[in-house]
Amino acid sequence: MYSNFDDEHLRENGFRLPADPYWLAPPQGSLVPLWHRGGSPNYQPKPLICRHVQDPIKAWRRKAGSIGVETQRSRDARAWLDNAAPQTSRALKSIRVHYCSSGTVAKKLARRLHGYATSGCVDSAAEFKVEPFDTLNALKLSEIQEGDVILIIASSCGRGEVPYNGRACLRKLKAPKVLSGVRFAVYGNGSSSYNTSYNGAAYSVEQVLRDCGARPLLKLFEGDTDKESPPWKQLSTWWAAVHSDLFAVDGSISPRPQHTLLNNEGNPPHRFEILAASTTSAKLVSSSSNIKGIKHVTLDVGDAKYEEMSHVDVYIPNRRIKVEQVLAYMDLTGRNLKLSDDLTTQEFVAELVDLEAPFTDIKWTSRMNLDLEQQQMLKSTPFPQALKVLPPGWRKQTSLSEVFAAMPLIRPRTFSVASSQRFWRSNDRGNVLELLVQTHPRGLFSERFLTFSPRGTSLRIRFRPANMELIEDESPMIAFATGSGIAPIRSLLQARILDAQSTQRGTEASRSRYGPISLFIGFKGYDTNVAAGTLDRASELGLVDMLFLTPSNVSKVRSQDKMFADGVRHRIAFKIKEENARVFVCASPEAAKDFARNLSAVLGRDIKDALGERYIEEVFDPTG
């Protein structure tokens, strides 16, 4: 209890308590005090019977004669430190690396950026010191001095919003000129497939810093995970430009990093070639036939690998008749040309092209002498229809690759993985991926594709990295999910069931190395079978200590309110405070907000502020 209180005190005030244990240990001393936790460096264990080999009652007499000498020695040492050390530290300016993200990529980029900055300071012998990297919320305005440099990796969440671990900092940065004399640079970590929200958080962070009087080192860099994931090369290019501005001695101006990136690549691959290289082909194995509710979908992903609790982008293929029409307009009927090493023209149009959007640009028509009306139609009309306005013989006046490069790409649907690849392989059932898909009326994937596509239909998918810290952490967990948000919990439980069964073989009993999970799950009544899947076996193996399954009901009883039941509230508070439990939420925005509010009431303070990165929230749009 004291340990957790000390952690909270550090988080709020910036320093630990003195940790004198006289009120924690009995008079005779104790051999099991707090120092074993390793987190209180100020703690000096003082069990008297161990501190004094001789009679502890007479210790003050033996110590009395030396107190004056020790006190003077301590004063002399402090005076020497005051005269010497601070002069160097005050002269150094700080480079502060911070990140905000609801995932893990931004943290990985920040860790590498911190390494770049540390090496840069050593190699350049510059008057900078590099502070430990942390979340954006951990930025302490009181410690920032004129001349400091702030480097930020910003990912977006939702519809281009700033993630939770950066919002508190932006709220504090309200006063104008509070960062006067400070320089900064922002790296936006986003995906260009989300046109309306691409790097929205990075732009918000940059604007707030400008409003506070900070001066940008560089223009905001728009990283794109569609081109590279994780974007190590893009980060390196951006850092090269930052390094040039920070450590240049000849006053030279560094080139724009994104311009440099393009020049260094020579002839960069087209966007569709990058997308083709990052995706893999999968085949539909099965899909439940229910008209409403959650559909259980199974895909064969071939040789592809994925982690538990990761995410997958699904590119919904076009109808065959529309694909054939586009190929006919382009005089490609019956010709299966190769666009890249593993992609043909037919596969590209069928699996990756958005047939309802116009061309992204019309530079490829520059030699066709089109009038303004034709150009406007190419810019605003779905491109299969716009192809009809092109003059006869247009194929000879442009290159095929330029036309395909200008075609709009499908915006994928992102789902949480609902299975463990290791679990399926251990049962000799192939390389299978499970998804839980919420059915939406006239939904392109949930209704049209899954209802009318036969077994074996091909589609393109792309895996996104998982939060490995959450998967590998052995601490207890409190999890809340609604609807199809059950998927990541199902994936995690399958993996832990496999681990527990492996441990159990050859022994009469086994104990999982992972702390138990407390589950609060809400769902519609017709989704009972999907919600309860894998939970029985997990409970038998001791992986779940509390389970609350709450179907929709007339009384409007909600799953997130079950934590106030007798005994549950105390157990939840104990797991968070004493057992350092993590909290995982995958639900609709309203349900996630209610769950956080209830947990805050249980804990007595804001749960997200108290837990920091131990609180992981994935919010989805239930309307599709």
Secondary structure as UniProt FT lines:
FT   HELIX           2..13
FT   HELIX           21..23
FT   TURN            27..28
FT   HELIX           34..37
FT   TURN            41..42
FT   HELIX           48..51
FT   HELIX           56..58
FT   HELIX           59..64
FT   TURN            65..66
FT   HELIX           67..91
FT   STRAND          93..100
FT   HELIX           105..124
FT   STRAND          128..130
FT   STRAND          134..135
FT   HELIX           136..138
FT   HELIX           141..143
FT   TURN            146..147
FT   STRAND          149..155
FT   TURN            158..160
FT   HELIX           164..172
FT   TURN            173..174
FT   TURN            176..181
FT   STRAND          183..190
FT   TURN            192..193
FT   HELIX           195..197
FT   TURN            198..199
FT   HELIX           200..211
FT   TURN            212..213
FT   STRAND          215..216
FT   STRAND          221..224
FT   TURN            225..227
FT   HELIX           232..247
FT   HELIX           257..264
FT   HELIX           271..278
FT   STRAND          280..287
FT   STRAND          294..300
FT   TURN            302..303
FT   TURN            308..309
FT   STRAND          311..315
FT   HELIX           320..329
FT   TURN            330..331
FT   TURN            333..334
FT   STRAND          338..340
FT   TURN            341..342
FT   STRAND          343..344
FT   HELIX           345..351
FT   TURN            355..356
FT   HELIX           363..365
FT   TURN            366..367
FT   HELIX           372..380
FT   HELIX           383..386
FT   HELIX           387..389
FT   TURN            392..393
FT   HELIX           394..397
FT   HELIX           400..405
FT   STRAND          413..416
FT   HELIX           421..426
FT   TURN            427..428
FT   STRAND          432..438
FT   TURN            441..442
FT   HELIX           444..449
FT   HELIX           450..452
FT   TURN            455..456
FT   STRAND          458..464
FT   HELIX           468..472
FT   STRAND          477..482
FT   HELIX           483..485
FT   HELIX           486..504
FT   TURN            505..506
FT   STRAND          517..523
FT   HELIX           525..527
FT   HELIX           528..532
FT   TURN            533..534
FT   HELIX           535..540
FT   TURN            541..542
FT   STRAND          544..551
FT   TURN            554..555
FT   HELIX           559..564
FT   TURN            566..567
FT   HELIX           568..577
FT   STRAND          582..587
FT   HELIX           589..603
FT   HELIX           607..611
FT   HELIX           612..614
FT   STRAND          615..619
FT   TURN            622..623
//
